[in-house]
């Protein structure tokens, strides 16, 4: 996203827009403070939604369409609140206030050129994570909100209480020598939140993470473990935004539905590539449906053109799909041995023969990885 510029307007028109935007921000801030004491007030929620919706519309009128994804993401969260699918609390109030504050800075940057705290890449990432928060289920909201608030304001330094899944993640990280920094903790929260979108996904992420890191380690660690972990956590994030009618369809997908399904890596790829520290993870996500013989997607890369982490993730993702029920697969759940044989039968075509060998050795040395 390039730095936004105000469209050609008369000084009176610009003054009117600035004045109205100032009033809208002030009203939003007032409503968010009031909602702290009356979180179930439907009229205040409707008013807050209207203010953000009007502000979003005005951005288009004055030529600042590049800023629209941020208020649109805020609308997504507010709409879920209006429908009582989310609960308002102080964490969410702080997130909304900080997000509006960043939007205010971006408008000031457009007016005067004064630099905003967030880069255009960070604004895009914020919009994506707000959308993820909007669909996160109740049981994961606290963790997702804490992680997002610490991303928006690192000085917050919230001490998150232990939640289901925190201890296994810490044990897994210790076993693989993985440092759980703020980014990886955030990626884990997003992964666990997205798993609640469909009951077929429960526990999938931690199974895949453990197996992928084990295969990578046994294969002499060609992929940085943190980059591989980030990719495993987020590679299917885009699936959480697909309609349940597609995710839970038991018959074959239509060509259009399959096209939507195959586009799912774009969400995590777009997010990670805007975070310079995670560029390798972004490549792994983008390439994890490529095949060793070049018959995969999206670019038809061969094994030598594909990152090792993507080759590993392709095996791990398929193995998990074969050993755990998944509605959108035309093949039913496979017994463990049948799944292993199926992976081996595709060595050299769909999968890298080198990494299939590492997969076999991993399950031989750590058989528990195949029985979860």
Secondary structure, DSSP 8 states (H G I E B T S, - for coil): -------S--HHHHHHHHHHHHHHHHHHHHHHHHHHH-TT-HHHHHHHHHHHHHHHHHHHHTT-GGGHHHHHHHHHHHHHHHTTSS---HHHHHHHHHHHHHHHHHHHHHHH----SS-HHHHHHHHHHHHHHHH--HHHHHHHHHHHHHHH-GGG-------TTHHHHHHHHHHTT----HHHHHHHHHHHHHHTT-GGGTTHHHHHHHHHHHHHHHTT--S-HHHHHHHHHHTTGGGGGS-HHHHT--S---HHHHHHHHTTHHHHHHHHHTSGGGHHHHHHHHHTT--TBS--SSS--BGGGS-HHHHHHHHHHHHHHHHS--TT-SS----HHHHHHHHHHTBTTTB-HHHHHHHHHHHHH-GGGG--
